[in-house]
Amino acid sequence: MPKQTLTDREMLTDALSSEKFMTENYNTYANECASPSLMNEFMNLLSEEHQIQHDVFSELQKRGWYPTQSAPAEKVQQAKMKFSNLSN
């Protein structure tokens, strides 16, 4: 059987999915941690994983493989007001 290789796009998409999975888990672990020092470790890991996730996302976006649309300024302002009201 011939050896199958992944394309760059498939590898980056898989990496992004893996990073999303990792950040979800580290977030849960940090939230449910009884030890402050262990929680800090999970928070550090979570921060590192978010940075890696953003780097992978940016690379996909740069290559045109993860297109996003810009939000109109009015919609951004509406979202800010909505979530500002929720946090008060």
ABEGO torsion letter per residue (X at the ends): XBBBBBBAAAAAAAAAAAAAAAAAAAAAAAAABABAAAAAAAAAAAAAAAAAAAAAAAAAAAAGABBBBBBBAAAAAAAAAAAAAAAX
